[in-house]
Amino acid sequence: MPQNAYTAAAQTLTHAPLGIGGLTVSPDAEAAAVPTTAGNAVVATFIGSPSAELAIAVRDPEVVLAETGGQLGVGLADVLQPTLAAAAEQLGSGVLGDARIEDATHLFADASAHRFTVTDPAGQQVAWFAIRGDARTAPTGAATDVAGRLGRISNVEMALTVEIGRTRMSVRDVLAVEPGTVIELDRSAGSPADILLNGRLIAHGEIVVVDQDYAVRVTQILDTADALV
């Protein structure tokens, strides 16, 4: 994968919810030193053409959680999942797995990984980002090669979610929710539902009932899904 793709992925961290604005991302000049928080990094795997591993090690996780409503039970992986998703979009077509807390020491110590530091306006390092492409899945230009690579992971289970709408709420409004509260969504009745694979929109559908269980009938497959085969 071209070097600029990794750099573009790293630059998305300038908008990461790390507790402060005005962030700067730059290549890690001290790549030999593994961040002390790499043992509890937020890690996700990108499956595509090619695949890659991504990890974010935060200097002070408590600062991140305090700024994003950690008191509501939101974990660090939940907070940084959108950041990793934004970074993965710079890599091309593929699917990003769920973010998880994991020991990423081996990834930050790998000489083949590309490492970046995130600094605040005062010049202090607040996070580290590592990304390592899988050379075994480097694109060859043949569609059959892509299908063959994805065939090796055909038995991997992924989260399929059906979303009928969403809204934005302040923490004050969330704390005021109680049984009987009506939350208005950003979608009118009769509009198609979104079908997401590991958080990425792949299709639209309509909600139906099958044997007293809810189901979704797919009405449209989006081009982003076609790019995976």
C-alpha positions in Angstrom: 0.0 0.0 0.0 1.3 3.5 -0.8 2.9 5.4 2.1 0.5 8.3 1.6 -2.4 6.0 2.5 -1.0 5.3 5.9 -0.3 9.0 6.4 -3.8 9.9 5.4 -5.2 7.3 7.8 -3.0 8.8 10.6 -4.1 12.4 9.9 -7.7 11.5 10.7 -6.6 11.4 14.4 -6.4 15.2 14.4 -10.2 15.0 15.0 -10.0 12.2 17.6 -11.8 12.7 20.9 -8.7 12.9 23.0 -9.8 15.5 25.4 -8.3 18.6 23.6 -8.4 20.3 20.3 -5.7 21.5 18.0 -4.0 18.1 17.7 -1.0 17.5 15.4 -0.1 14.1 13.9 3.4 13.4 12.8 5.6 10.3 12.0 7.1 8.9 15.2 10.8 9.8 15.3 11.3 7.5 18.3 9.8 4.4 16.9 12.2 2.2 18.9 10.4 3.2 22.1 7.1 1.4 22.6 4.5 3.6 24.3 4.0 2.6 27.9 0.2 2.4 27.3 0.5 0.1 24.3 -0.4 -2.8 26.6 -4.0 -1.5 26.7 -4.4 0.0 23.3 -7.6 0.2 21.2 -7.1 -2.2 18.3 -9.1 -3.1 15.2 -8.5 -5.2 12.2 -9.3 -4.0 8.7 -10.2 -6.7 6.2 -9.9 -5.6 2.6 -7.5 -5.3 -0.3 -5.0 -5.1 1.4 -5.8 -5.8 5.0 -4.2 -4.0 8.0 -4.0 -3.8 11.7 -4.6 -0.5 13.4 -4.0 0.5 17.0 -4.3 3.7 19.1 -2.5 4.0 22.5 -3.7 6.9 24.6 -1.5 8.5 27.2 -4.4 9.2 29.7 -7.5 7.1 29.0 -9.3 8.8 31.9 -9.1 12.2 30.2 -10.7 10.7 27.0 -13.5 9.1 29.0 -14.2 12.1 31.1 -14.6 14.3 28.0 -17.0 11.8 26.3 -19.3 10.7 29.0 -17.4 7.8 30.6 -19.7 7.9 33.5 -22.5 6.4 31.3 -20.6 3.2 30.9 -19.0 4.1 27.5 -15.6 2.3 27.1 -12.5 3.6 25.5 -12.9 1.2 22.6 -16.4 2.6 22.0 -15.2 6.2 22.0 -12.3 5.5 19.5 -14.2 3.1 17.2 -15.3 6.1 14.9 -11.7 7.3 14.8 -10.4 3.9 13.7 -13.3 3.7 11.1 -12.3 7.1 9.7 -8.7 6.0 9.5 -9.7 2.7 7.8 -11.7 4.6 5.1 -8.3 5.9 3.8 -7.1 2.4 3.1 -9.7 1.5 0.4 -12.5 -1.0 0.1 -13.0 -3.3 3.1 -14.6 -3.9 6.4 -13.3 -2.8 9.8 -13.9 -5.1 12.7 -15.1 -4.0 16.2 -12.6 -2.0 18.2 -11.3 -3.8 21.3 -8.8 -3.3 24.1 -5.8 -5.4 23.5 -2.0 -5.6 24.1 -0.6 -4.0 21.0 3.0 -4.0 22.2 4.0 -6.3 19.4 2.4 -4.0 16.8 4.2 -0.9 18.0 7.5 -2.8 18.2 7.2 -4.2 14.7 9.7 -2.5 12.4 7.3 -3.0 9.5 4.5 -1.0 11.2 4.1 2.7 10.5 3.9 4.7 13.7 2.7 8.2 14.4 2.5 10.5 17.4 -0.4 12.8 18.3 0.6 15.9 20.1 -1.4 18.7 21.7 -0.9 22.5 21.2 1.6 22.5 24.0 3.7 19.8 22.2 2.9 17.0 24.7 2.3 13.6 23.3 -1.3 12.5 24.0 -1.6 9.4 21.8 0.3 7.0 19.5 -1.0 5.4 16.3 0.3 2.3 14.6 -0.8 0.7 11.4 0.6 -2.4 9.7 -0.4 -3.7 6.3 -0.6 -7.4 5.6 1.8 -8.0 2.8 0.2 -11.3 2.1 -2.9 -9.5 0.9 -1.2 -7.0 -1.3 -3.3 -6.3 -4.4 -2.3 -8.1 -7.6 -5.0 -6.6 -9.9 -6.8 -9.8 -10.5 -10.4 -10.1 -9.3 -10.0 -13.8 -8.6 -7.2 -13.1 -6.2 -9.4 -10.8 -4.2 -12.2 -13.4 -4.1 -9.7 -16.0 -3.0 -8.3 -13.9 -0.2 -11.8 -13.1 1.1 -12.7 -16.8 0.8 -10.2 -17.7 3.5 -12.2 -15.6 6.0 -15.6 -16.6 4.7 -16.5 -18.4 8.0 -15.7 -15.3 10.2 -18.8 -14.0 11.9 -19.5 -10.3 11.6 -22.1 -8.0 13.2 -25.0 -7.1 10.9 -27.1 -4.3 12.2 -30.4 -2.9 11.0 -30.9 0.8 11.8 -34.3 2.5 11.5 -33.0 6.0 12.4 -30.8 7.9 14.8 -30.6 11.2 16.7 -28.2 13.3 18.7 -28.9 14.0 22.4 -27.1 15.9 25.1 -25.9 14.0 28.2 -28.6 16.0 30.1 -31.3 14.6 27.8 -30.0 11.1 28.0 -30.0 11.2 31.8 -33.6 12.3 31.7 -34.8 9.3 29.7 -37.2 7.1 31.6 -39.9 4.5 30.7 -42.4 6.1 28.5 -40.1 8.7 27.0 -40.5 9.1 23.2 -37.3 9.8 21.3 -37.8 11.2 17.8 -35.5 9.8 15.1 -34.3 11.5 12.0 -36.3 9.3 9.6 -40.0 9.4 8.6 -42.4 6.5 8.8 -42.1 4.2 5.8 -38.5 5.2 5.0 -36.1 2.3 4.3 -34.0 1.0 7.1 -30.2 1.0 6.9 -28.3 -2.3 6.9 -24.8 -2.1 8.3 -22.0 -4.6 8.4 -19.7 -4.0 11.3 -20.9 -0.4 11.3 -20.5 0.2 7.6 -23.6 0.9 5.5 -24.0 -1.8 2.8 -27.7 -1.9 1.9 -31.2 -0.6 2.5 -34.3 -2.7 3.4 -37.8 -2.7 4.9 -38.8 -4.2 8.2 -41.1 -7.2 8.0 -42.4 -9.8 10.5 -41.6 -13.5 10.0 -43.1 -16.0 12.5 -43.7 -13.2 15.0 -40.0 -12.2 14.8 -38.8 -9.0 13.2 -36.8 -9.3 10.0 -35.5 -7.1 7.2 -36.1 -7.6 3.5 -33.2 -6.2 1.5 -34.4 -3.8 -1.2 -31.1 -2.2 -2.4 -27.5 -3.3 -2.3 -25.1 -0.3 -2.2 -21.9 -0.1 -4.4 -19.7 -0.1 -1.3 -20.6 -3.8 -0.8 -19.9 -4.6 -4.4 -16.4 -3.4 -4.0 -15.6 -6.2 -1.6 -15.9 -9.0 -4.2 
